[in-house]
Amino acid sequence: MSLPDLGTMVSALVDLFSSADYIVVGGHHPVYSVGKHGPSTCLRRKLEPLLHTYGVSVYIAGHDHNVQVWSII
């Protein structure tokens, strides 16, 4: 089994995003957190711009095992 290259996957996702009412992304580590493990500066630097660029509605992460709600403007 072969996996598609990153460019192919990104192109497919961009096509899907353009017609979506909401975009929900899930990951293990949070971009922002006040929990025990804290935020991920690497994710903030690399992922956050993509979340904004593609209009992601919700990013869900579970690493800190608690509930935090952030509204980024």
Backbone as JSON Lines, residues from 0, in Angstrom:
{"i":0,"aa":"M","n":[0.85,-1.18,0.0],"ca":[0.0,0.0,0.0],"c":[0.89,1.23,0.0]}
{"i":1,"aa":"S","n":[0.57,2.18,-0.84],"ca":[1.33,3.43,-0.85],"c":[0.44,4.57,-0.38]}
{"i":2,"aa":"L","n":[1.05,5.53,0.23],"ca":[0.33,6.71,0.71],"c":[0.53,7.85,-0.27]}
{"i":3,"aa":"P","n":[-0.48,8.71,-0.44],"ca":[-0.31,9.86,-1.32],"c":[0.7,10.84,-0.73]}
{"i":4,"aa":"D","n":[1.38,11.57,-1.6],"ca":[2.32,12.56,-1.09],"c":[1.57,13.72,-0.45]}
{"i":5,"aa":"L","n":[2.27,14.5,0.33],"ca":[1.66,15.59,1.08],"c":[0.95,16.58,0.17]}
{"i":6,"aa":"G","n":[1.55,16.91,-0.96],"ca":[0.93,17.86,-1.89],"c":[-0.42,17.38,-2.4]}
{"i":7,"aa":"T","n":[-0.52,16.08,-2.69],"ca":[-1.78,15.5,-3.15],"c":[-2.83,15.57,-2.06]}
{"i":8,"aa":"M","n":[-2.43,15.26,-0.83],"ca":[-3.38,15.3,0.29],"c":[-3.85,16.73,0.54]}
{"i":9,"aa":"V","n":[-2.94,17.69,0.51],"ca":[-3.31,19.08,0.75],"c":[-4.26,19.57,-0.34]}
{"i":10,"aa":"S","n":[-3.99,19.23,-1.59],"ca":[-4.88,19.64,-2.69],"c":[-6.28,19.08,-2.5]}
{"i":11,"aa":"A","n":[-6.37,17.82,-2.11],"ca":[-7.68,17.2,-1.88],"c":[-8.41,17.88,-0.73]}
{"i":12,"aa":"L","n":[-7.69,18.2,0.34],"ca":[-8.31,18.87,1.48],"c":[-8.77,20.28,1.12]}
{"i":13,"aa":"V","n":[-7.97,21.01,0.37],"ca":[-8.35,22.37,-0.03],"c":[-9.63,22.33,-0.86]}
{"i":14,"aa":"D","n":[-9.76,21.35,-1.74],"ca":[-11.0,21.2,-2.52],"c":[-12.19,20.95,-1.61]}
{"i":15,"aa":"L","n":[-12.01,20.1,-0.6],"ca":[-13.1,19.81,0.34],"c":[-13.44,21.05,1.17]}
{"i":16,"aa":"F","n":[-12.42,21.77,1.62],"ca":[-12.63,22.95,2.47],"c":[-13.46,24.0,1.76]}
{"i":17,"aa":"S","n":[-13.28,24.15,0.46],"ca":[-13.95,25.23,-0.27],"c":[-15.47,25.1,-0.26]}
{"i":18,"aa":"S","n":[-15.98,23.89,-0.06],"ca":[-17.43,23.7,-0.07],"c":[-18.0,23.33,1.3]}
{"i":19,"aa":"A","n":[-17.17,23.33,2.32],"ca":[-17.62,22.9,3.65],"c":[-18.26,24.05,4.42]}
{"i":20,"aa":"D","n":[-19.32,23.74,5.17],"ca":[-19.93,24.73,6.06],"c":[-19.04,24.96,7.29]}
{"i":21,"aa":"Y","n":[-18.48,23.89,7.8],"ca":[-17.6,23.93,8.97],"c":[-16.41,23.04,8.69]}
{"i":22,"aa":"I","n":[-15.27,23.42,9.26],"ca":[-14.07,22.59,9.15],"c":[-13.61,22.28,10.56]}
{"i":23,"aa":"V","n":[-13.57,21.0,10.9],"ca":[-13.15,20.54,12.22],"c":[-11.87,19.74,12.05]}
{"i":24,"aa":"V","n":[-10.83,20.12,12.8],"ca":[-9.55,19.43,12.74],"c":[-9.26,18.86,14.11]}
{"i":25,"aa":"G","n":[-8.79,17.63,14.15],"ca":[-8.42,16.99,15.41],"c":[-6.95,16.67,15.44]}
{"i":26,"aa":"G","n":[-6.36,16.81,16.6],"ca":[-4.95,16.48,16.78],"c":[-4.72,16.05,18.21]}
{"i":27,"aa":"H","n":[-3.57,15.53,18.48],"ca":[-3.29,15.09,19.85],"c":[-2.85,16.26,20.74]}
{"i":28,"aa":"H","n":[-1.91,17.04,20.26],"ca":[-1.38,18.15,21.07],"c":[-2.14,19.44,20.79]}
{"i":29,"aa":"P","n":[-2.41,20.24,21.83],"ca":[-3.12,21.5,21.64],"c":[-2.2,22.6,21.11]}
{"i":30,"aa":"V","n":[-2.77,23.53,20.37],"ca":[-2.03,24.7,19.94],"c":[-1.9,25.66,21.12]}
{"i":31,"aa":"Y","n":[-3.0,25.83,21.85],"ca":[-3.03,26.65,23.07],"c":[-3.47,25.77,24.22]}
{"i":32,"aa":"S","n":[-2.93,25.98,25.42],"ca":[-3.35,25.21,26.58],"c":[-2.82,25.86,27.86]}
{"i":33,"aa":"V","n":[-3.63,25.79,28.9],"ca":[-3.18,26.19,30.23],"c":[-3.08,24.95,31.12]}
{"i":34,"aa":"G","n":[-3.14,23.78,30.5],"ca":[-3.07,22.51,31.22],"c":[-1.65,22.16,31.62]}
{"i":35,"aa":"K","n":[-1.52,20.99,32.21],"ca":[-0.25,20.5,32.74],"c":[0.88,20.53,31.7]}
{"i":36,"aa":"H","n":[0.57,20.13,30.48],"ca":[1.61,20.03,29.45],"c":[1.84,21.35,28.72]}
{"i":37,"aa":"G","n":[0.9,22.26,28.83],"ca":[1.05,23.57,28.21],"c":[0.87,23.57,26.71]}
{"i":38,"aa":"P","n":[1.0,24.74,26.09],"ca":[0.79,24.86,24.65],"c":[1.99,24.3,23.87]}
{"i":39,"aa":"S","n":[1.78,24.08,22.61],"ca":[2.84,23.62,21.73],"c":[3.28,24.78,20.84]}
{"i":40,"aa":"T","n":[4.46,25.32,21.12],"ca":[4.94,26.44,20.31],"c":[5.25,26.0,18.88]}
{"i":41,"aa":"C","n":[5.65,24.75,18.7],"ca":[5.91,24.24,17.35],"c":[4.61,24.21,16.55]}
{"i":42,"aa":"L","n":[3.53,23.7,17.15],"ca":[2.24,23.68,16.46],"c":[1.75,25.1,16.2]}
{"i":43,"aa":"R","n":[1.93,25.96,17.17],"ca":[1.48,27.34,16.99],"c":[2.18,27.96,15.79]}
{"i":44,"aa":"R","n":[3.45,27.72,15.67],"ca":[4.23,28.31,14.58],"c":[3.89,27.68,13.22]}
{"i":45,"aa":"K","n":[3.68,26.36,13.19],"ca":[3.48,25.67,11.91],"c":[2.02,25.45,11.54]}
{"i":46,"aa":"L","n":[1.18,25.12,12.52],"ca":[-0.2,24.74,12.23],"c":[-1.17,25.92,12.28]}
{"i":47,"aa":"E","n":[-0.98,26.81,13.24],"ca":[-1.93,27.91,13.4],"c":[-2.13,28.73,12.12]}
{"i":48,"aa":"P","n":[-1.07,29.07,11.38],"ca":[-1.3,29.81,10.13],"c":[-2.17,29.04,9.13]}
{"i":49,"aa":"L","n":[-2.02,27.72,9.08],"ca":[-2.85,26.91,8.18],"c":[-4.3,26.9,8.64]}
{"i":50,"aa":"L","n":[-4.52,26.83,9.95],"ca":[-5.88,26.85,10.48],"c":[-6.58,28.14,10.09]}
{"i":51,"aa":"H","n":[-5.87,29.25,10.17],"ca":[-6.44,30.55,9.79],"c":[-6.63,30.64,8.27]}
{"i":52,"aa":"T","n":[-5.63,30.23,7.52],"ca":[-5.69,30.32,6.06],"c":[-6.89,29.58,5.49]}
{"i":53,"aa":"Y","n":[-7.17,28.4,6.04],"ca":[-8.24,27.58,5.49],"c":[-9.55,27.7,6.26]}
{"i":54,"aa":"G","n":[-9.63,28.65,7.19],"ca":[-10.9,28.94,7.87],"c":[-11.4,27.81,8.75]}
{"i":55,"aa":"V","n":[-10.49,27.15,9.44],"ca":[-10.89,26.05,10.32],"c":[-11.79,26.58,11.43]}
{"i":56,"aa":"S","n":[-12.93,25.93,11.63],"ca":[-13.91,26.36,12.63],"c":[-13.53,25.9,14.03]}
{"i":57,"aa":"V","n":[-13.04,24.67,14.14],"ca":[-12.74,24.07,15.44],"c":[-11.49,23.2,15.33]}
{"i":58,"aa":"Y","n":[-10.59,23.32,16.31],"ca":[-9.45,22.42,16.44],"c":[-9.6,21.71,17.78]}
{"i":59,"aa":"I","n":[-9.67,20.39,17.77],"ca":[-9.88,19.61,18.99],"c":[-8.62,18.81,19.29]}
{"i":60,"aa":"A","n":[-8.14,18.91,20.53],"ca":[-6.95,18.16,20.95],"c":[-7.22,17.55,22.32]}
{"i":61,"aa":"G","n":[-6.51,16.49,22.66],"ca":[-6.8,15.81,23.91],"c":[-5.63,15.58,24.84]}
{"i":62,"aa":"H","n":[-4.45,16.06,24.53],"ca":[-3.25,15.74,25.29],"c":[-3.33,16.11,26.77]}
{"i":63,"aa":"D","n":[-3.98,17.21,27.09],"ca":[-4.01,17.67,28.48],"c":[-5.13,17.05,29.31]}
{"i":64,"aa":"H","n":[-6.01,16.27,28.72],"ca":[-7.08,15.55,29.44],"c":[-7.94,16.48,30.29]}
{"i":65,"aa":"N","n":[-8.3,17.63,29.74],"ca":[-9.24,18.53,30.4],"c":[-9.98,19.32,29.33]}
{"i":66,"aa":"V","n":[-10.93,20.13,29.74],"ca":[-11.71,20.91,28.77],"c":[-11.28,22.37,28.84]}
{"i":67,"aa":"Q","n":[-10.91,22.91,27.7],"ca":[-10.57,24.32,27.58],"c":[-11.2,24.83,26.29]}
{"i":68,"aa":"V","n":[-11.79,25.99,26.34],"ca":[-12.4,26.58,25.15],"c":[-11.74,27.92,24.9]}
{"i":69,"aa":"W","n":[-11.21,28.09,23.7],"ca":[-10.53,29.32,23.32],"c":[-11.23,29.91,22.11]}
{"i":70,"aa":"S","n":[-11.4,31.2,22.11],"ca":[-11.93,31.89,20.95],"c":[-10.83,32.81,20.44]}
{"i":71,"aa":"I","n":[-10.23,32.45,19.34],"ca":[-9.13,33.22,18.77],"c":[-9.7,34.18,17.73]}
{"i":72,"aa":"I","n":[-9.36,35.43,17.87],"ca":[-9.86,36.44,16.94],"c":[-8.72,36.93,16.08]}
